[in-house]
Amino acid sequence: VSASRRRELRRQYVNRCIGSQIYEARVAAGLTQRQLAKRIGTTQSVISDLEDAEYQGHTMSMLLRIAEALGLE
């Protein structure tokens, strides 16, 4: 497997993990996508995108906002 293919596979894996972690933390907090969105000042569709395994636009600032809204470090 080429180095570029390994990088792509690693990126896909990271995106799946991030989306899954957001989903699991939100559900554990007992929140709907809409409720979490309201807490961080965005829309339900943005939360849906962030939880999607194929989404590639995760930003540190958004992840920190979500973590804070869910009481996570």
Wavefront OBJ file of the C-alpha trace (Angstrom):
o trace
v 0.000 0.000 0.000
v 1.396 3.372 -1.005
v 2.118 6.130 1.497
v -0.634 8.314 0.028
v -3.167 5.486 0.350
v -2.131 4.893 3.969
v -2.606 8.617 4.696
v -6.061 8.528 3.119
v -7.075 5.448 5.099
v -5.797 7.048 8.304
v -7.765 10.252 7.551
v -10.938 8.234 6.946
v -10.412 6.330 10.184
v -9.930 9.546 12.165
v -13.089 11.067 10.662
v -15.110 7.971 11.594
v -13.729 8.052 15.138
v -14.486 11.745 15.622
v -18.037 11.408 14.298
v -18.644 8.377 16.475
v -17.267 10.081 19.581
v -19.471 13.126 19.053
v -22.522 10.903 18.618
v -21.737 8.757 21.662
v -21.049 11.761 23.904
v -24.232 13.509 22.768
v -26.366 10.424 23.394
v -24.701 9.814 26.769
v -25.600 13.395 27.709
v -29.214 12.677 26.746
v -29.304 15.351 24.051
v -30.800 15.403 20.589
v -28.838 16.858 17.713
v -31.078 19.924 17.878
v -30.448 20.404 21.618
v -26.680 20.145 21.211
v -26.801 22.519 18.271
v -28.685 25.077 20.352
v -26.100 24.810 23.155
v -23.238 25.637 20.809
v -25.039 28.138 18.600
v -25.365 26.178 15.386
v -27.981 24.128 13.546
v -29.070 20.503 13.789
v -27.772 19.884 10.263
v -24.256 20.910 11.326
v -24.348 18.392 14.179
v -25.604 15.759 11.751
v -22.679 16.529 9.432
v -20.189 16.365 12.304
v -21.477 12.921 13.321
v -21.242 11.626 9.745
v -18.301 9.242 9.247
v -17.624 10.760 5.820
v -17.449 14.372 7.063
v -14.011 15.958 6.663
v -14.499 19.479 8.010
v -13.912 18.982 11.732
v -12.268 22.026 13.256
v -10.618 22.227 16.625
v -12.757 25.207 17.625
v -15.980 23.316 16.870
v -14.771 20.201 18.666
v -13.874 22.297 21.708
v -17.309 23.955 21.676
v -18.978 20.549 21.576
v -16.784 19.184 24.364
v -17.567 22.198 26.548
v -21.306 21.935 25.870
v -21.180 18.250 26.874
v -19.055 18.876 29.950
v -16.064 17.015 28.540
v -12.384 17.877 28.580
l 1 2 3 4 5 6 7 8 9 10 11 12 13 14 15 16 17 18 19 20 21 22 23 24 25 26 27 28 29 30 31 32 33 34 35 36 37 38 39 40 41 42 43 44 45 46 47 48 49 50 51 52 53 54 55 56 57 58 59 60 61 62 63 64 65 66 67 68 69 70 71 72 73
